Amino acid sequence: MALTLYAHPFSSYCQKVLIPLYENETPFSLRVLADAEAAREFEALWPLKRMPILIDEGRTIMEATVIIEHLALHHAGPVRLLPDDPKSALDVRFMDRFFDNYVMAPMQRIVSDAMRTPDKRDAQTVAEARALLDTAYRWLDQRMANREWASGGEFSLADCAAAPALFYADWTHPIGAAFGNVRAYRRRLLLRPSFARAVDEARPYRPLFPPGAPDRD
Ligand SMILES: N[C@@H](CCC(=O)N[C@@H](CS)C(=O)NCC(=O)O)C(=O)O
């Protein structure tokens, strides 16, 4: 059961998939997309060039959430990232969408804008992204008032999405002191060994962070 992941350790969506692989100690080989040969293979496999992708016995699986669902179906380990109960699983999937669409996406918009030359930057897009992050933080703060993890009582797919999303969102648009539950949840995620490992492996790349990485996790 040879699994190959095309990914980069510093990428948020790649970390989202590294977390479940580390949670279950699933064996896989990594093709790091800083390598030119790996990048050529990746582009041939997925012309949309969005990482990560997983190769499982010749089959290419795209999209971080789908990769995690694929791992849960075909390479299940002791840590179940989707509950068996369909209603509970639906809430996990909702929270996964929440983190991708309303935290990861606006964070990426701010980062992408910082990669442009000053004359190509779009202040309105960045302002809208920051406003969306504030709204997302506010909603999440209430949601997390009495919770350890994003959905149900167990660490799940939703937390895999949350960890890198909140990690980088806080770097680009700091989570304010008013959102203590979100801050505490981000700290809990950083203590989770699977995510802590992904964060450690990405440390050497911090100087590459386009808006500039703060001197902290
Ligand atoms: N919808 C995709 C998004 C993946 C994505 O945006 N990956 C980023 C890295 S974090 C990427 O490949 N960026 C390259 C680009 O935008 O050209 C998923 O869920 O896997």
PDBQT file of the ligand as one rigid body, heavy atoms in Angstrom, charges set to zero:
ROOT
HETATM    1  N1  LIG A 301      -9.033  23.398  -2.672  1.00  0.00    +0.000 N 
HETATM    2  C1  LIG A 301      -7.675  22.925  -2.532  1.00  0.00    +0.000 C 
HETATM    3  C2  LIG A 301      -6.791  24.127  -2.243  1.00  0.00    +0.000 C 
HETATM    4  C3  LIG A 301      -5.331  23.773  -2.181  1.00  0.00    +0.000 C 
HETATM    5  C4  LIG A 301      -4.443  25.026  -2.229  1.00  0.00    +0.000 C 
HETATM    6  O1  LIG A 301      -4.915  26.151  -2.383  1.00  0.00    +0.000 OA
HETATM    7  N2  LIG A 301      -3.147  24.787  -2.072  1.00  0.00    +0.000 N 
HETATM    8  C5  LIG A 301      -2.230  25.875  -2.179  1.00  0.00    +0.000 C 
HETATM    9  C6  LIG A 301      -1.105  25.712  -1.184  1.00  0.00    +0.000 C 
HETATM   10  S1  LIG A 301      -1.657  25.907   0.473  1.00  0.00    +0.000 SA
HETATM   11  C7  LIG A 301      -1.608  25.877  -3.565  1.00  0.00    +0.000 C 
HETATM   12  O2  LIG A 301      -1.454  24.838  -4.167  1.00  0.00    +0.000 OA
HETATM   13  N3  LIG A 301      -1.266  27.042  -4.065  1.00  0.00    +0.000 N 
HETATM   14  C8  LIG A 301      -0.618  27.150  -5.329  1.00  0.00    +0.000 C 
HETATM   15  C9  LIG A 301      -1.283  28.143  -6.225  1.00  0.00    +0.000 C 
HETATM   16  O3  LIG A 301      -2.235  28.798  -5.787  1.00  0.00    +0.000 OA
HETATM   17  O4  LIG A 301      -0.842  28.227  -7.382  1.00  0.00    +0.000 OA
HETATM   18  C10 LIG A 301      -7.604  21.870  -1.434  1.00  0.00    +0.000 C 
HETATM   19  O5  LIG A 301      -8.477  21.864  -0.567  1.00  0.00    +0.000 OA
HETATM   20  O6  LIG A 301      -6.701  21.024  -1.450  1.00  0.00    +0.000 OA
ENDROOT
TORSDOF 0
